[in-house]
Amino acid sequence: MDDTIKLDQFLKLQGMTQTGGQAKLLIQSGEVRVNGQVEMRRGRKLVKGDRVTTLGETFVV
């Protein structure tokens, strides 16, 4: 079993975006940080414990 989730899927799951397209635009605009670092890859694999910050909110995977 794969215990990872792609960044764009995680943003949708958390309700930060409605569609994959919106997630892509948000990521490409430099508005998303993973563990404090700007992440530009929507396919970035997240693992349990990663912290995703965008639009003033932080979510823990």
ZAPATI-479648 format. One record per atom (N, C-alpha, C, O): residue number from 1; x negated, y, z negated; residue in one letter; atom name. Coordinates in Angstrom, 1 decimal, always signed. Each point is the difference from the previous one (the first is absolute). Example, Ala and Ser with C-alpha at 12.3 -4.5 7.8 and 13.67 -1.06 7.14 Angstrom:
// residues 2
<node seq="1" c1="-13.2" c2="-5.7" c3="-7.8" type="A" atom="N"/>
<node seq="1" c1="+0.9" c2="+1.2" c3="+0.0" type="A" atom="CA"/>
<node seq="1" c1="-0.9" c2="+1.2" c3="+0.0" type="A" atom="C"/>
<node seq="1" c1="-1.0" c2="+0.0" c3="-0.7" type="A" atom="O"/>
<node seq="2" c1="+1.4" c2="+1.1" c3="+1.4" type="S" atom="N"/>
<node seq="2" c1="-0.9" c2="+1.1" c3="+0.0" type="S" atom="CA"/>
<node seq="2" c1="+0.8" c2="+1.1" c3="-0.8" type="S" atom="C"/>
<node seq="2" c1="-0.5" c2="+1.1" c3="-0.1" type="S" atom="O"/>
// end
This chain:
// residues 61
<node seq="1" c1="-0.8" c2="-1.2" c3="+0.0" type="M" atom="N"/>
<node seq="1" c1="+0.8" c2="+1.2" c3="+0.0" type="M" atom="CA"/>
<node seq="1" c1="-0.9" c2="+1.3" c3="+0.0" type="M" atom="C"/>
<node seq="1" c1="-1.0" c2="+0.0" c3="-0.7" type="M" atom="O"/>
<node seq="2" c1="+1.4" c2="+0.9" c3="+1.5" type="D" atom="N"/>
<node seq="2" c1="-0.8" c2="+1.3" c3="+0.1" type="D" atom="CA"/>
<node seq="2" c1="+0.6" c2="+1.0" c3="-1.0" type="D" atom="C"/>
<node seq="2" c1="+1.1" c2="+0.4" c3="+0.1" type="D" atom="O"/>
<node seq="3" c1="-2.0" c2="+0.0" c3="-1.0" type="D" atom="N"/>
<node seq="3" c1="+0.4" c2="+0.9" c3="-1.0" type="D" atom="CA"/>
<node seq="3" c1="-0.3" c2="+1.5" c3="+0.4" type="D" atom="C"/>
<node seq="3" c1="-0.3" c2="+0.8" c3="-0.9" type="D" atom="O"/>
<node seq="4" c1="+0.4" c2="-0.5" c3="+2.1" type="T" atom="N"/>
<node seq="4" c1="-0.2" c2="+1.4" c3="+0.5" type="T" atom="CA"/>
<node seq="4" c1="+1.2" c2="+0.5" c3="+0.7" type="T" atom="C"/>
<node seq="4" c1="+0.9" c2="-0.8" c3="+0.4" type="T" atom="O"/>
<node seq="5" c1="-0.8" c2="+2.1" c3="-0.3" type="I" atom="N"/>
<node seq="5" c1="+1.0" c2="+0.7" c3="+0.8" type="I" atom="CA"/>
<node seq="5" c1="-0.6" c2="+1.1" c3="+0.7" type="I" atom="C"/>
<node seq="5" c1="-0.9" c2="+0.7" c3="-0.5" type="I" atom="O"/>
<node seq="6" c1="+1.3" c2="-0.5" c3="+1.7" type="K" atom="N"/>
<node seq="6" c1="-0.6" c2="+1.1" c3="+0.8" type="K" atom="CA"/>
<node seq="6" c1="+0.6" c2="+1.4" c3="-0.5" type="K" atom="C"/>
<node seq="6" c1="+1.1" c2="+0.1" c3="-0.5" type="K" atom="O"/>
<node seq="7" c1="-2.0" c2="+0.9" c3="+0.6" type="L" atom="N"/>
<node seq="7" c1="+0.3" c2="+1.3" c3="-0.5" type="L" atom="CA"/>
<node seq="7" c1="+1.4" c2="+0.5" c3="+0.5" type="L" atom="C"/>
<node seq="7" c1="+0.8" c2="+0.5" c3="-0.8" type="L" atom="O"/>
<node seq="8" c1="-0.6" c2="-0.6" c3="+2.1" type="D" atom="N"/>
<node seq="8" c1="+1.3" c2="+0.6" c3="+0.6" type="D" atom="CA"/>
<node seq="8" c1="+1.2" c2="-0.8" c3="-0.6" type="D" atom="C"/>
<node seq="8" c1="+1.0" c2="+0.6" c3="-0.2" type="D" atom="O"/>
<node seq="9" c1="-1.2" c2="-1.9" c3="+0.0" type="Q" atom="N"/>
<node seq="9" c1="+1.2" c2="-0.8" c3="-0.5" type="Q" atom="CA"/>
<node seq="9" c1="+0.2" c2="+0.4" c3="-1.5" type="Q" atom="C"/>
<node seq="9" c1="+1.2" c2="+0.1" c3="-0.4" type="Q" atom="O"/>
<node seq="10" c1="-2.3" c2="+0.2" c3="-0.3" type="F" atom="N"/>
<node seq="10" c1="+0.2" c2="+0.4" c3="-1.4" type="F" atom="CA"/>
<node seq="10" c1="+0.7" c2="+1.3" c3="-0.2" type="F" atom="C"/>
<node seq="10" c1="+0.9" c2="+0.2" c3="-0.8" type="F" atom="O"/>
<node seq="11" c1="-1.2" c2="+0.8" c3="+1.7" type="L" atom="N"/>
<node seq="11" c1="+0.6" c2="+1.3" c3="+0.0" type="L" atom="CA"/>
<node seq="11" c1="+1.5" c2="-0.2" c3="+0.2" type="L" atom="C"/>
<node seq="11" c1="+0.8" c2="+0.7" c3="-0.6" type="L" atom="O"/>
<node seq="12" c1="-0.4" c2="-1.6" c3="+1.6" type="K" atom="N"/>
<node seq="12" c1="+1.4" c2="-0.2" c3="+0.3" type="K" atom="CA"/>
<node seq="12" c1="+0.7" c2="-0.7" c3="-1.2" type="K" atom="C"/>
<node seq="12" c1="+1.1" c2="+0.4" c3="-0.4" type="K" atom="O"/>
<node seq="13" c1="-1.8" c2="-1.4" c3="-0.2" type="L" atom="N"/>
<node seq="13" c1="+0.6" c2="-0.7" c3="-1.1" type="L" atom="CA"/>
<node seq="13" c1="+0.2" c2="+0.9" c3="-1.2" type="L" atom="C"/>
<node seq="13" c1="+1.0" c2="-0.2" c3="-0.7" type="L" atom="O"/>
<node seq="14" c1="-1.8" c2="+1.2" c3="+0.5" type="Q" atom="N"/>
<node seq="14" c1="+0.1" c2="+0.9" c3="-1.2" type="Q" atom="CA"/>
<node seq="14" c1="+1.0" c2="+1.1" c3="+0.4" type="Q" atom="C"/>
<node seq="14" c1="+0.4" c2="+0.8" c3="-0.9" type="Q" atom="O"/>
<node seq="15" c1="+0.1" c2="-0.7" c3="+2.1" type="G" atom="N"/>
<node seq="15" c1="+1.0" c2="+1.0" c3="+0.4" type="G" atom="CA"/>
<node seq="15" c1="-0.6" c2="+1.3" c3="+0.3" type="G" atom="C"/>
<node seq="15" c1="+0.7" c2="+1.0" c3="+0.1" type="G" atom="O"/>
<node seq="16" c1="-2.0" c2="-0.9" c3="+0.1" type="M" atom="N"/>
<node seq="16" c1="-0.7" c2="+1.2" c3="+0.3" type="M" atom="CA"/>
<node seq="16" c1="+0.3" c2="+0.4" c3="+1.5" type="M" atom="C"/>
<node seq="16" c1="+0.0" c2="+1.2" c3="+0.3" type="M" atom="O"/>
<node seq="17" c1="+0.2" c2="-2.2" c3="+0.5" type="T" atom="N"/>
<node seq="17" c1="+0.4" c2="+0.2" c3="+1.4" type="T" atom="CA"/>
<node seq="17" c1="+1.1" c2="-0.9" c3="+0.4" type="T" atom="C"/>
<node seq="17" c1="+0.2" c2="-1.1" c3="-0.7" type="T" atom="O"/>
<node seq="18" c1="+0.6" c2="+1.5" c3="+1.7" type="Q" atom="N"/>
<node seq="18" c1="+1.1" c2="-0.9" c3="+0.4" type="Q" atom="CA"/>
<node seq="18" c1="-0.4" c2="-1.0" c3="+1.1" type="Q" atom="C"/>
<node seq="18" c1="+0.5" c2="-1.1" c3="+0.1" type="Q" atom="O"/>
<node seq="19" c1="-1.5" c2="+1.5" c3="+0.7" type="T" atom="N"/>
<node seq="19" c1="-0.4" c2="-0.8" c3="+1.1" type="T" atom="CA"/>
<node seq="19" c1="-1.5" c2="-0.2" c3="+0.0" type="T" atom="C"/>
<node seq="19" c1="-0.8" c2="+0.8" c3="-0.6" type="T" atom="O"/>
<node seq="20" c1="+0.3" c2="-1.8" c3="+1.4" type="G" atom="N"/>
<node seq="20" c1="-1.4" c2="-0.2" c3="+0.2" type="G" atom="CA"/>
<node seq="20" c1="-0.6" c2="+1.2" c3="+0.7" type="G" atom="C"/>
<node seq="20" c1="-1.2" c2="+0.4" c3="-0.2" type="G" atom="O"/>
<node seq="21" c1="+1.9" c2="+0.3" c3="+1.1" type="G" atom="N"/>
<node seq="21" c1="-0.4" c2="+1.1" c3="+0.7" type="G" atom="CA"/>
<node seq="21" c1="-0.3" c2="+1.2" c3="-0.9" type="G" atom="C"/>
<node seq="21" c1="-1.0" c2="+0.7" c3="+0.1" type="G" atom="O"/>
<node seq="22" c1="+1.9" c2="-0.5" c3="-1.1" type="Q" atom="N"/>
<node seq="22" c1="-0.2" c2="+1.1" c3="-1.0" type="Q" atom="CA"/>
<node seq="22" c1="-1.2" c2="-0.3" c3="-0.8" type="Q" atom="C"/>
<node seq="22" c1="-0.8" c2="+0.9" c3="-0.3" type="Q" atom="O"/>
<node seq="23" c1="+0.6" c2="-2.2" c3="-0.1" type="A" atom="N"/>
<node seq="23" c1="-1.2" c2="-0.4" c3="-0.8" type="A" atom="CA"/>
<node seq="23" c1="-1.2" c2="+0.3" c3="+0.8" type="A" atom="C"/>
<node seq="23" c1="-1.0" c2="+0.5" c3="-0.6" type="A" atom="O"/>
<node seq="24" c1="+1.0" c2="-0.9" c3="+1.9" type="K" atom="N"/>
<node seq="24" c1="-1.2" c2="+0.3" c3="+0.8" type="K" atom="CA"/>
<node seq="24" c1="-0.4" c2="+1.5" c3="+0.0" type="K" atom="C"/>
<node seq="24" c1="-1.1" c2="+0.3" c3="-0.1" type="K" atom="O"/>
<node seq="25" c1="+2.1" c2="+0.5" c3="+0.3" type="L" atom="N"/>
<node seq="25" c1="-0.2" c2="+1.5" c3="+0.1" type="L" atom="CA"/>
<node seq="25" c1="-0.6" c2="+0.5" c3="-1.3" type="L" atom="C"/>
<node seq="25" c1="-0.9" c2="+0.8" c3="-0.1" type="L" atom="O"/>
<node seq="26" c1="+1.5" c2="-1.3" c3="-1.0" type="L" atom="N"/>
<node seq="26" c1="-0.4" c2="+0.4" c3="-1.4" type="L" atom="CA"/>
<node seq="26" c1="-1.5" c2="-0.3" c3="-0.2" type="L" atom="C"/>
<node seq="26" c1="-0.8" c2="+0.8" c3="-0.5" type="L" atom="O"/>
<node seq="27" c1="+0.5" c2="-2.1" c3="+0.9" type="I" atom="N"/>
<node seq="27" c1="-1.4" c2="-0.5" c3="-0.2" type="I" atom="CA"/>
<node seq="27" c1="-1.0" c2="+0.8" c3="+0.9" type="I" atom="C"/>
<node seq="27" c1="-1.0" c2="+0.5" c3="-0.4" type="I" atom="O"/>
<node seq="28" c1="+1.4" c2="-0.3" c3="+1.7" type="Q" atom="N"/>
<node seq="28" c1="-0.9" c2="+0.7" c3="+0.9" type="Q" atom="CA"/>
<node seq="28" c1="-0.1" c2="+1.5" c3="-0.3" type="Q" atom="C"/>
<node seq="28" c1="-1.0" c2="+0.6" c3="+0.4" type="Q" atom="O"/>
<node seq="29" c1="+1.9" c2="-0.1" c3="-1.2" type="S" atom="N"/>
<node seq="29" c1="-0.1" c2="+1.4" c3="-0.4" type="S" atom="CA"/>
<node seq="29" c1="-1.0" c2="+0.2" c3="-1.1" type="S" atom="C"/>
<node seq="29" c1="-0.3" c2="+1.2" c3="-0.4" type="S" atom="O"/>
<node seq="30" c1="-0.2" c2="-2.3" c3="-0.2" type="G" atom="N"/>
<node seq="30" c1="-1.0" c2="+0.1" c3="-1.1" type="G" atom="CA"/>
<node seq="30" c1="+0.7" c2="+0.3" c3="-1.3" type="G" atom="C"/>
<node seq="30" c1="-0.7" c2="+0.4" c3="-1.0" type="G" atom="O"/>
<node seq="31" c1="+2.0" c2="-0.7" c3="+0.9" type="E" atom="N"/>
<node seq="31" c1="+0.8" c2="+0.2" c3="-1.2" type="E" atom="CA"/>
<node seq="31" c1="+0.0" c2="-1.2" c3="-1.0" type="E" atom="C"/>
<node seq="31" c1="+0.6" c2="+0.1" c3="-1.1" type="E" atom="O"/>
<node seq="32" c1="-1.3" c2="-1.2" c3="+1.5" type="V" atom="N"/>
<node seq="32" c1="+0.1" c2="-1.2" c3="-0.8" type="V" atom="CA"/>
<node seq="32" c1="-1.4" c2="-0.3" c3="-0.6" type="V" atom="C"/>
<node seq="32" c1="-1.0" c2="+0.0" c3="+0.8" type="V" atom="O"/>
<node seq="33" c1="+0.9" c2="-0.2" c3="-2.1" type="R" atom="N"/>
<node seq="33" c1="-1.2" c2="-0.4" c3="-0.6" type="R" atom="CA"/>
<node seq="33" c1="+0.1" c2="-1.4" c3="-0.6" type="R" atom="C"/>
<node seq="33" c1="+1.1" c2="-0.3" c3="-0.6" type="R" atom="O"/>
<node seq="34" c1="-2.1" c2="-0.5" c3="+0.7" type="V" atom="N"/>
<node seq="34" c1="+0.0" c2="-1.4" c3="-0.6" type="V" atom="CA"/>
<node seq="34" c1="-1.2" c2="+0.1" c3="-0.9" type="V" atom="C"/>
<node seq="34" c1="-1.1" c2="+0.1" c3="+0.4" type="V" atom="O"/>
<node seq="35" c1="+1.4" c2="-0.3" c3="-1.7" type="N" atom="N"/>
<node seq="35" c1="-1.0" c2="+0.0" c3="-1.1" type="N" atom="CA"/>
<node seq="35" c1="-0.9" c2="+1.3" c3="+0.1" type="N" atom="C"/>
<node seq="35" c1="-1.2" c2="+0.0" c3="-0.2" type="N" atom="O"/>
<node seq="36" c1="+1.9" c2="+1.1" c3="+0.5" type="G" atom="N"/>
<node seq="36" c1="-0.6" c2="+1.3" c3="+0.0" type="G" atom="CA"/>
<node seq="36" c1="-0.7" c2="+0.4" c3="+1.3" type="G" atom="C"/>
<node seq="36" c1="-0.4" c2="+1.1" c3="+0.1" type="G" atom="O"/>
<node seq="37" c1="+0.4" c2="-2.0" c3="+0.8" type="Q" atom="N"/>
<node seq="37" c1="-0.7" c2="+0.3" c3="+1.3" type="Q" atom="CA"/>
<node seq="37" c1="+1.1" c2="+0.2" c3="+1.1" type="Q" atom="C"/>
<node seq="37" c1="+0.9" c2="-0.9" c3="+0.1" type="Q" atom="O"/>
<node seq="38" c1="-1.1" c2="+1.9" c3="+0.8" type="V" atom="N"/>
<node seq="38" c1="+0.9" c2="+0.1" c3="+1.1" type="V" atom="CA"/>
<node seq="38" c1="-0.1" c2="-1.2" c3="+0.9" type="V" atom="C"/>
<node seq="38" c1="-1.1" c2="-0.4" c3="+0.4" type="V" atom="O"/>
<node seq="39" c1="+2.3" c2="-0.2" c3="-0.1" type="E" atom="N"/>
<node seq="39" c1="+0.0" c2="-1.2" c3="+0.9" type="E" atom="CA"/>
<node seq="39" c1="+0.7" c2="+0.3" c3="+1.2" type="E" atom="C"/>
<node seq="39" c1="+1.2" c2="+0.4" c3="+0.0" type="E" atom="O"/>
<node seq="40" c1="-1.8" c2="-0.6" c3="+1.2" type="M" atom="N"/>
<node seq="40" c1="+0.6" c2="+0.3" c3="+1.3" type="M" atom="CA"/>
<node seq="40" c1="+0.4" c2="-1.2" c3="+0.7" type="M" atom="C"/>
<node seq="40" c1="+0.6" c2="+0.1" c3="+1.1" type="M" atom="O"/>
<node seq="41" c1="-0.8" c2="-1.3" c3="-1.6" type="R" atom="N"/>
<node seq="41" c1="+0.4" c2="-1.2" c3="+0.7" type="R" atom="CA"/>
<node seq="41" c1="+1.3" c2="-0.5" c3="-0.6" type="R" atom="C"/>
<node seq="41" c1="+0.1" c2="-0.4" c3="-1.2" type="R" atom="O"/>
<node seq="42" c1="+0.9" c2="+0.3" c3="+2.0" type="R" atom="N"/>
<node seq="42" c1="+1.3" c2="-0.5" c3="-0.5" type="R" atom="CA"/>
<node seq="42" c1="+0.0" c2="-1.4" c3="-0.2" type="R" atom="C"/>
<node seq="42" c1="+0.8" c2="-0.5" c3="-0.8" type="R" atom="O"/>
<node seq="43" c1="-1.8" c2="-0.3" c3="+1.4" type="G" atom="N"/>
<node seq="43" c1="-0.1" c2="-1.4" c3="-0.3" type="G" atom="CA"/>
<node seq="43" c1="-0.8" c2="-0.4" c3="-1.1" type="G" atom="C"/>
<node seq="43" c1="-0.3" c2="-1.1" c3="-0.3" type="G" atom="O"/>
<node seq="44" c1="-0.2" c2="+2.1" c3="-0.5" type="R" atom="N"/>
<node seq="44" c1="-0.8" c2="-0.2" c3="-1.2" type="R" atom="CA"/>
<node seq="44" c1="+0.7" c2="-1.0" c3="-0.9" type="R" atom="C"/>
<node seq="44" c1="+1.1" c2="+0.2" c3="-0.3" type="R" atom="O"/>
<node seq="45" c1="-1.8" c2="-1.3" c3="+0.0" type="K" atom="N"/>
<node seq="45" c1="+0.6" c2="-1.0" c3="-0.9" type="K" atom="CA"/>
<node seq="45" c1="-0.2" c2="+0.4" c3="-1.4" type="K" atom="C"/>
<node seq="45" c1="-1.1" c2="+0.3" c3="-0.5" type="K" atom="O"/>
<node seq="46" c1="+2.3" c2="-0.2" c3="-0.2" type="L" atom="N"/>
<node seq="46" c1="+0.0" c2="+0.3" c3="-1.4" type="L" atom="CA"/>
<node seq="46" c1="+0.1" c2="-1.2" c3="-0.9" type="L" atom="C"/>
<node seq="46" c1="+0.6" c2="-1.0" c3="+0.4" type="L" atom="O"/>
<node seq="47" c1="-1.3" c2="+1.0" c3="-1.5" type="V" atom="N"/>
<node seq="47" c1="+0.1" c2="-1.1" c3="-0.9" type="V" atom="CA"/>
<node seq="47" c1="+0.5" c2="+0.5" c3="-1.4" type="V" atom="C"/>
<node seq="47" c1="+0.1" c2="+1.2" c3="-0.2" type="V" atom="O"/>
<node seq="48" c1="+0.4" c2="-2.2" c3="-0.6" type="K" atom="N"/>
<node seq="48" c1="+0.5" c2="+0.4" c3="-1.3" type="K" atom="CA"/>
<node seq="48" c1="-0.9" c2="+0.9" c3="-0.8" type="K" atom="C"/>
<node seq="48" c1="-1.2" c2="-0.3" c3="-0.1" type="K" atom="O"/>
<node seq="49" c1="+1.7" c2="+1.3" c3="-0.4" type="G" atom="N"/>
<node seq="49" c1="-0.8" c2="+1.0" c3="-0.8" type="G" atom="CA"/>
<node seq="49" c1="-0.5" c2="+1.2" c3="+0.8" type="G" atom="C"/>
<node seq="49" c1="-0.4" c2="+1.0" c3="-0.6" type="G" atom="O"/>
<node seq="50" c1="+0.5" c2="-1.0" c3="+1.9" type="D" atom="N"/>
<node seq="50" c1="-0.3" c2="+1.1" c3="+0.8" type="D" atom="CA"/>
<node seq="50" c1="+1.0" c2="+1.2" c3="-0.3" type="D" atom="C"/>
<node seq="50" c1="+1.2" c2="-0.3" c3="-0.3" type="D" atom="O"/>
<node seq="51" c1="-1.7" c2="+1.5" c3="+0.3" type="R" atom="N"/>
<node seq="51" c1="+0.8" c2="+1.2" c3="-0.3" type="R" atom="CA"/>
<node seq="51" c1="+0.2" c2="+0.8" c3="+1.3" type="R" atom="C"/>
<node seq="51" c1="-1.0" c2="+0.4" c3="+0.6" type="R" atom="O"/>
<node seq="52" c1="+2.2" c2="-0.2" c3="-0.2" type="V" atom="N"/>
<node seq="52" c1="+0.4" c2="+0.7" c3="+1.3" type="V" atom="CA"/>
<node seq="52" c1="+0.6" c2="+1.3" c3="-0.5" type="V" atom="C"/>
<node seq="52" c1="+1.0" c2="+0.0" c3="-0.7" type="V" atom="O"/>
<node seq="53" c1="-1.6" c2="+1.1" c3="+1.2" type="T" atom="N"/>
<node seq="53" c1="+0.6" c2="+1.4" c3="-0.4" type="T" atom="CA"/>
<node seq="53" c1="+0.3" c2="+0.7" c3="+1.3" type="T" atom="C"/>
<node seq="53" c1="-0.8" c2="+0.1" c3="+1.0" type="T" atom="O"/>
<node seq="54" c1="+2.1" c2="+0.4" c3="-1.0" type="T" atom="N"/>
<node seq="54" c1="+0.4" c2="+0.9" c3="+1.2" type="T" atom="CA"/>
<node seq="54" c1="+1.2" c2="+0.8" c3="-0.5" type="T" atom="C"/>
<node seq="54" c1="+0.7" c2="-0.4" c3="-0.9" type="T" atom="O"/>
<node seq="55" c1="-0.7" c2="+1.6" c3="+1.5" type="L" atom="N"/>
<node seq="55" c1="+1.1" c2="+1.0" c3="-0.3" type="L" atom="CA"/>
<node seq="55" c1="+0.2" c2="+0.2" c3="-1.5" type="L" atom="C"/>
<node seq="55" c1="+1.1" c2="+0.1" c3="-0.5" type="L" atom="O"/>
<node seq="56" c1="-2.2" c2="-0.1" c3="-0.2" type="G" atom="N"/>
<node seq="56" c1="+0.0" c2="+0.3" c3="-1.5" type="G" atom="CA"/>
<node seq="56" c1="+0.4" c2="-1.2" c3="-0.9" type="G" atom="C"/>
<node seq="56" c1="+0.2" c2="+0.2" c3="-1.2" type="G" atom="O"/>
<node seq="57" c1="+0.0" c2="-1.4" c3="+1.8" type="E" atom="N"/>
<node seq="57" c1="+0.4" c2="-1.1" c3="-0.8" type="E" atom="CA"/>
<node seq="57" c1="-1.1" c2="-1.1" c3="+0.2" type="E" atom="C"/>
<node seq="57" c1="-0.6" c2="-0.1" c3="+1.0" type="E" atom="O"/>
<node seq="58" c1="+0.4" c2="-0.7" c3="-2.1" type="T" atom="N"/>
<node seq="58" c1="-0.9" c2="-1.1" c3="+0.0" type="T" atom="CA"/>
<node seq="58" c1="+0.7" c2="-1.3" c3="-0.3" type="T" atom="C"/>
<node seq="58" c1="+0.9" c2="-0.1" c3="-0.9" type="T" atom="O"/>
<node seq="59" c1="-1.2" c2="-0.9" c3="+1.7" type="F" atom="N"/>
<node seq="59" c1="+0.6" c2="-1.3" c3="-0.2" type="F" atom="CA"/>
<node seq="59" c1="-1.1" c2="-1.0" c3="-0.1" type="F" atom="C"/>
<node seq="59" c1="-1.0" c2="+0.1" c3="+0.7" type="F" atom="O"/>
<node seq="60" c1="+1.2" c2="-1.1" c3="-1.6" type="V" atom="N"/>
<node seq="60" c1="-1.0" c2="-1.1" c3="-0.2" type="V" atom="CA"/>
<node seq="60" c1="+0.6" c2="-1.2" c3="+0.7" type="V" atom="C"/>
<node seq="60" c1="+1.1" c2="-0.4" c3="-0.2" type="V" atom="O"/>
<node seq="61" c1="-2.0" c2="-0.2" c3="+1.0" type="V" atom="N"/>
<node seq="61" c1="+0.4" c2="-1.2" c3="+0.7" type="V" atom="CA"/>
<node seq="61" c1="+0.2" c2="-1.2" c3="-0.9" type="V" atom="C"/>
<node seq="61" c1="+0.4" c2="-1.1" c3="+0.4" type="V" atom="O"/>
// end
